[in-house]
């Protein structure tokens, strides 16, 4: 992992990009989790940090953390956490707007709690999933703050399980000068 980070930093320093080689983004998302016949809509926060290795191509690390839970039937679900690495492919800007696709590997944890009938304590299932994370989105540069962009994306976490996790995400991105 250290070797990969060192190579990314070395390669990125040799390419000139419009925004600078390093970027960071804070995001707020609302997920839709389909598990069997139940649907949950928890919210989460996300942080992305990346570096461009070529113009409009970057490598990024990301981490998500659950903010709220959602209830369906007798169950409550939270997207507890997620983390991983991804490649970012984005279009050249047209009037301050860019499209992008992010392809990565993710490990995420869901916490589901069921309350049983009567005075028995609630049971909890905390399970880790590993798979792919795919995002497609659009960014708009802010006119008054040149190094900032607003982003909106659709995100899908795929773990190869009978579980489906999709999200809509709104973000604020900062690029180094």
C-alpha positions in Angstrom: 0.0 0.0 0.0 2.9 2.4 0.8 4.4 1.6 -2.6 1.1 2.5 -4.3 0.7 5.8 -2.5 4.4 6.7 -3.3 3.9 5.9 -7.0 0.7 7.9 -7.2 2.3 10.9 -5.6 5.4 10.7 -7.8 3.4 10.3 -11.0 0.9 13.1 -10.1 3.7 15.6 -9.5 4.8 15.3 -13.1 1.5 16.2 -14.7 -0.1 19.6 -14.8 -3.9 19.7 -14.3 -6.2 22.7 -14.2 -7.2 22.3 -10.6 -4.0 21.0 -9.0 -3.2 17.4 -8.2 -5.0 16.9 -4.9 -8.7 17.1 -4.1 -11.0 16.5 -1.1 -14.8 16.2 -0.9 -17.4 16.1 1.8 -20.6 14.4 0.9 -24.1 13.7 2.4 -26.0 10.7 1.1 -29.4 9.0 1.4 -29.2 5.3 0.8 -31.8 2.8 -0.3 -31.2 -0.7 1.1 -33.4 -3.5 -0.2 -33.1 -6.6 1.9 -35.7 -9.4 1.2 -39.1 -7.7 1.3 -37.9 -4.8 3.4 -36.7 -1.3 2.2 -34.6 1.0 4.4 -33.5 4.6 3.8 -30.6 5.5 6.1 -28.4 8.6 5.7 -24.6 8.8 5.8 -21.7 11.2 5.5 -18.7 10.6 3.2 -15.2 11.9 2.8 -13.1 11.4 -0.4 -9.4 12.4 -0.8 -7.7 11.9 -4.1 -4.9 12.7 -6.4 -4.9 13.1 -10.2 -2.3 10.8 -11.8 -3.2 12.1 -15.3 -5.5 14.9 -16.4 -9.1 14.0 -15.5 -8.0 10.6 -14.1 -7.6 10.3 -10.3 -7.1 7.7 -7.6 -9.0 8.3 -4.4 -9.6 6.9 -0.9 -13.0 7.2 0.6 -14.8 6.6 4.0 -18.5 6.7 4.8 -20.1 6.9 8.2 -23.8 6.4 9.1 -25.7 9.4 10.3 -29.3 8.1 10.8 -31.1 4.8 10.8 -34.4 3.9 9.2 -37.2 1.6 10.3 -39.2 -0.9 8.2 -41.6 -3.3 9.8 -40.1 -4.5 13.1 -36.5 -3.8 11.9 -34.1 -0.9 12.0 -31.1 -0.6 9.7 -28.0 1.7 9.7 -25.2 1.9 7.2 -22.5 1.9 9.9 -19.4 2.5 7.8 -17.8 2.0 4.5 -14.2 2.5 3.2 -12.2 1.7 0.1 -10.2 2.9 -2.9 -11.4 4.0 -6.3 -10.4 5.3 -9.8 -12.1 8.5 -10.9 -12.7 9.2 -14.6 -14.0 12.6 -15.5 -14.8 14.6 -18.6 -13.1 17.9 -19.5 -15.0 20.9 -18.2 -17.7 22.5 -20.3 -18.8 25.9 -18.9 -17.7 24.8 -15.4 -19.6 21.4 -15.6 -18.0 18.0 -15.6 -19.4 14.5 -15.6 -17.6 11.6 -13.9 -17.6 7.9 -13.1 -16.0 6.4 -10.0 -15.1 2.7 -10.0 -13.8 1.2 -6.8 -13.5 -1.6 -4.2 -15.5 -1.2 -1.0 -15.9 -2.8 2.4 -19.1 -1.7 4.2 -20.9 -2.7 7.4 -24.7 -2.7 7.9 -26.2 -3.0 11.4 -29.8 -4.3 11.5 -31.7 -4.6 14.7 -35.0 -6.5 15.3 -37.2 -6.0 18.3 -38.9 -9.1 19.4 -42.4 -9.4 20.9 -42.8 -9.0 24.6 -40.1 -8.0 27.1 -37.3 -9.9 25.4 -34.3 -7.7 24.4 -33.8 -6.7 20.8 -31.4 -8.7 18.7 -28.8 -7.1 16.4 -27.0 -8.3 13.3 -23.9 -6.5 12.3 -22.5 -7.8 9.0 -19.6 -6.8 6.7 -19.8 -6.9 2.9 -17.0 -6.6 0.4 -17.6 -5.7 -3.3 -17.6 -2.9 -5.8 -18.7 0.7 -5.5 -19.8 2.4 -8.7 -20.8 6.1 -9.0 -21.9 8.3 -11.8 -22.3 12.0 -11.3 -21.9 15.6 -12.3 -19.9 18.5 -10.8 -20.5 22.2 -11.2 -17.8 24.8 -10.4 -18.8 27.6 -8.1 -18.2 31.0 -9.8 -17.2 32.9 -6.7 -14.9 30.3 -5.2 -12.9 28.9 -8.2 -11.4 25.9 -6.3 -14.8 24.6 -5.1 -17.4 22.5 -6.9 -20.8 21.1 -6.0 -21.4 17.5 -7.0 -24.4 15.2 -7.3 -24.1 11.5 -7.9 -25.9 8.2 -8.0 -23.9 5.5 -6.2 -24.3 1.7 -6.1 -22.6 -0.7 -3.6 -22.5 -4.2 -5.0 -21.6 -7.1 -2.7 -23.0 -10.0 -4.7 -25.6 -10.7 -2.0 -29.4 -10.7 -2.2 -29.0 -7.2 -0.7 -29.2 -4.0 -2.8 -27.7 -0.7 -1.7 -28.1 2.4 -3.8 -27.7 6.1 -2.8 -28.1 9.6 -4.0 -25.2 11.8 -2.8 -24.7 15.6 -2.7 -21.2 16.9 -2.2 -18.9 19.9 -1.8 -15.5 19.4 -3.4 -12.2 21.4 -2.9 -9.4 21.3 -5.4 -5.9 22.5 -4.7 -4.8 25.5 -6.7 
